[in-house]
């Protein structure tokens, strides 16, 4: 079994793989190493014919505080790893390098995980912030503990939204705008009512409930599950999701370029000053 530095790979029941984010000391802030390891773990489960359902979970009180803003070797990790996409220009000047980097690591990986050929379940607790949404939204089902809180605070950073811009399809247009405009947290109960979350359970039952749900799904023929997933994804894409994602990603890059010209960094420095006052440099 492959071993990872930033996550655990488990097979807790027949036909079930469970991937567990394992940086609780950093509130599972996403380093480039974690994202690549997560992709490797998803590939491991997807290519294992004995696995029918994949659970994504996290150790510690919070599922993920988003991108790791204190990571020092991010570009080197990307340079050293086998690329999962085909985009180039990582060492170029200007906006080209940043766009290439985010094509690979953010929207590229999230889109890839959304289209994994097996059902996926995110089991989430605590805070799920910005980049954390880009881990749970690609999953087919979401089970939330009753303490879960969801936030996209990128507008506070001077950016128009997270790279994987699925907000209108998750919570509806009105709530998506409010979510972005205010940077407020949405509770598990609220997003369950809006249809973003399938189930809300007590924190103590999150692991067992998610495993039971996965086991029920795993009883079904895998080929039928794969095609049912693809059919629903295609239906959503035909509603305009792909075009909306491309447009929002372009706006995201424009915001980075604007901030670089005005502030000398890709996000608003006032946000960085607030963030680095928090423990571990993960998003608060």
C-alpha positions in Angstrom: 0.0 0.0 0.0 1.3 3.4 -0.9 2.3 5.7 2.0 1.7 9.4 2.0 3.1 12.3 4.0 0.0 14.5 4.2 -2.9 12.0 4.2 -3.9 8.5 5.0 -5.2 5.9 2.6 -7.5 3.3 4.2 -9.9 0.5 3.1 -12.3 0.4 6.1 -14.8 -2.0 4.5 -15.3 -4.1 1.4 -15.3 -2.1 -1.8 -14.6 1.2 0.1 -11.5 3.3 0.0 -11.2 6.2 2.5 -8.7 9.1 1.9 -8.1 11.1 5.1 -6.4 14.6 5.0 -3.8 14.4 7.8 -2.4 17.8 8.6 -4.6 18.6 11.6 -1.9 20.9 13.1 -2.4 23.2 10.1 -6.2 22.7 10.0 -5.5 20.6 6.8 -4.4 23.7 4.9 -3.6 22.5 1.4 0.1 22.5 0.4 1.0 21.5 -3.1 2.4 18.3 -1.7 -1.0 17.5 -0.2 -2.9 18.3 -3.4 -0.6 16.1 -5.5 -0.8 13.3 -2.9 -4.6 13.6 -2.9 -4.6 13.2 -6.6 -2.3 10.2 -6.4 -4.6 8.7 -3.8 -7.7 9.3 -5.9 -5.9 7.6 -8.8 -5.0 4.7 -6.6 -8.7 4.2 -5.6 -10.0 4.8 -9.1 -7.7 2.2 -10.7 -8.4 -0.4 -8.0 -11.1 -2.8 -9.4 -11.9 -3.9 -5.8 -13.0 -0.3 -4.9 -16.4 0.9 -5.8 -16.8 4.0 -3.6 -14.3 6.6 -2.3 -14.7 8.6 0.9 -12.8 11.8 1.4 -12.4 12.7 5.1 -10.1 14.7 7.3 -8.4 14.4 10.7 -8.7 17.1 13.3 -11.4 19.6 14.2 -11.5 21.2 10.7 -11.8 19.7 7.3 -9.7 22.3 5.5 -8.8 25.9 6.0 -8.0 26.3 2.3 -4.7 26.9 0.6 -1.6 26.9 2.8 -0.4 30.5 2.6 2.9 29.7 4.4 4.1 27.0 2.0 7.7 27.9 1.0 8.5 25.3 -1.7 5.2 25.3 -3.7 6.7 26.0 -7.1 9.5 23.5 -6.5 7.0 20.8 -5.6 5.1 21.4 -8.8 8.3 21.5 -10.8 9.4 18.2 -9.4 6.1 16.3 -9.8 4.8 14.6 -12.8 2.2 17.0 -14.2 -1.5 15.9 -14.3 -2.5 18.5 -16.9 -1.0 19.7 -20.2 -0.7 23.4 -19.5 2.8 25.0 -19.7 4.5 28.2 -18.9 5.2 27.7 -15.2 8.4 29.6 -15.3 7.2 32.5 -17.5 6.9 36.1 -16.5 3.7 38.1 -15.8 0.3 36.5 -15.5 1.3 33.5 -17.6 3.0 31.6 -14.8 0.2 32.2 -12.2 -2.4 31.1 -14.6 -0.5 28.0 -15.6 0.1 27.1 -11.9 -3.6 27.5 -11.1 -4.7 25.6 -14.2 -2.7 22.7 -12.9 -3.2 22.7 -9.2 -6.6 24.2 -8.6 -9.2 24.1 -11.3 -7.4 21.3 -13.1 -7.3 19.0 -10.2 -10.8 19.9 -9.0 -12.3 19.2 -12.5 -10.3 15.9 -12.6 -11.7 14.8 -9.3 -15.2 15.7 -10.3 -15.0 13.3 -13.2 -13.5 10.3 -11.3 -15.2 7.2 -12.6 -16.5 6.1 -9.2 -18.9 7.6 -6.7 -17.2 9.9 -4.1 -18.4 11.0 -0.7 -17.0 14.0 1.2 -17.3 13.6 5.0 -16.7 17.1 6.5 -16.5 18.7 9.9 -15.6 22.1 11.2 -14.5 24.8 8.9 -14.4 24.3 5.1 -12.9 27.5 3.7 -12.3 28.6 0.0 -9.8 25.9 -1.2 -11.6 23.5 1.1 -14.7 23.9 -1.0 -12.6 22.9 -4.0 -12.1 19.5 -2.4 -15.7 18.8 -1.3 -17.6 20.3 -4.3 -16.1 17.9 -6.8 -17.4 15.0 -4.7 -20.7 13.4 -5.7 -22.2 13.4 -2.2 -21.5 15.5 0.9 -22.2 14.4 4.5 -21.6 17.2 7.0 -21.3 17.1 10.7 -23.6 19.4 12.5 -20.6 21.7 13.4 -19.6 22.2 9.7 -19.2 25.7 8.4 -18.6 26.6 4.8 -17.0 29.9 3.5 -15.5 31.4 0.4 -13.6 34.5 1.6 -11.8 35.2 -1.6 -13.6 38.5 -2.3 -12.0 39.7 1.0 -8.7 38.9 -0.6 -9.5 41.1 -3.6 -10.3 38.1 -5.8 -13.7 37.4 -7.5 -14.1 33.8 -6.1 -12.4 30.5 -5.7 -10.8 28.9 -8.7 -13.4 26.1 -8.9 -16.4 28.4 -9.2 -19.3 26.1 -8.6 -21.1 28.4 -6.2 -24.3 29.0 -8.3 -24.7 25.3 -8.9 -24.2 24.4 -5.2 -26.3 27.0 -3.3 -28.2 28.9 -6.0 -27.6 32.3 -7.6 -28.9 34.5 -4.7 -27.1 32.7 -1.9 -24.0 32.4 -4.1 -23.9 36.2 -4.4 -24.4 36.7 -0.7 -21.8 34.1 0.1 -19.2 35.9 -2.1 -20.2 39.5 -1.2 -20.1 39.0 2.6 -17.5 36.2 3.1 -19.9 34.9 5.8 -19.9 31.3 6.9 -22.9 29.1 5.9 -23.9 26.5 8.4 -24.4 22.8 7.7 -28.2 23.2 8.3 -28.4 26.1 5.8 -26.5 24.4 3.0 -28.5 21.2 3.6 -31.7 23.2 3.0 -30.2 24.7 -0.1 -29.3 21.2 -1.5 -25.5 21.5 -1.3 -25.2 18.8 1.4 -27.0 15.5 1.3 -27.0 14.7 5.1 -26.3 16.5 8.3 -25.3 14.2 11.3 -23.9 14.6 14.8 -20.1 14.9 14.7 -19.7 11.6 16.6 -21.7 9.8 13.8 -19.9 11.4 10.8 -17.5 8.5 10.2 -20.0 5.7 10.7 -22.8 7.3 8.8 -20.5 8.0 5.8 -19.2 4.5 5.8 -22.7 3.1 5.9 -23.8 5.3 3.0 -20.8 4.2 1.0 -21.4 0.6 1.7 -25.0 0.8 0.5 -23.9 2.5 -2.7 -21.1 -0.1 -3.2 -23.7 -2.9 -3.4 -24.8 -1.6 -6.8 -23.1 -2.7 -10.0 -20.1 -0.4 -10.5 -20.6 0.1 -14.3 -24.1 1.3 -13.7 -22.9 3.7 -10.9 -20.2 5.1 -13.2 -22.7 5.8 -16.0 -25.3 7.2 -13.7 -22.6 9.6 -12.3 -21.5 10.6 -15.8 -25.1 11.2 -16.9 -25.8 13.6 -14.1 -22.5 15.4 -14.6 -23.3 15.9 -18.3 -26.8 17.2 -17.4 -25.2 19.8 -15.1 -22.6 20.7 -17.8 -25.4 21.2 -20.3 -26.8 23.8 -17.9 -23.8 26.0 -18.6 -21.4 24.9 -15.9 -18.4 24.6 -18.1 -18.7 28.0 -19.7 -19.4 29.6 -16.3 -16.3 27.9 -14.9 -14.1 29.1 -17.7 -15.4 32.7 -17.4 -15.0 32.8 -13.6 -11.5 31.4 -13.8 -10.5 34.1 -16.3 -11.9 36.8 -13.9 -10.0 35.2 -11.1 -6.8 35.5 -13.1 -7.6 39.2 -13.9 -8.0 39.9 -10.2 -4.6 38.4 -9.5 -3.0 40.5 -12.3 -4.8 43.6 -11.0 -3.6 43.0 -7.4 -0.1 42.4 -8.6 0.0 45.7 -10.5 -1.7 47.7 -7.7 -0.3 46.0 -4.6 2.7 44.1 -5.8 1.2 40.8 -4.8 -1.6 38.6 -6.2 -4.0 39.2 -3.3 -4.9 42.2 -1.2 -2.0 42.7 1.4 -4.5 43.7 4.1 -5.9 40.2 4.0 -2.4 38.7 4.3 -1.7 40.8 7.3 -4.9 39.6 9.0 -4.2 36.0 8.0 -0.7 35.7 9.3 -1.8 36.7 12.7 -3.7 33.4 12.9 -2.1 30.2 13.9 0.0 28.3 11.2 -0.8 30.9 8.5 -3.9 29.0 7.4 -7.0 31.0 6.5 -9.1 31.9 9.5 
